Amino acid sequence: MERVTLKELKMNSRYEILAFLKKLWKEEKVSCPICGETLELLHKKAKKDDCDWQCKHCDKAFKTIYLLDELNEEMPR
């Protein structure tokens, strides 16, 4: 399973990326921005961990903390 980077998300604005991350943290139903399938929690047994998500279709891991760090480095306010 490969970790997703900001460039793979194909989102143009900071607002769009933050909205995507917030939906994941709220555990809302979110589609994979790469293939369109529904994302699932990566660690289902650790119910309190809502930071890592996966797409089983394209075998990508969405590690939200890394994405947020990358966003802050590349697109500062």
Disulfide bonds with the S-S distance in Angstrom:
none
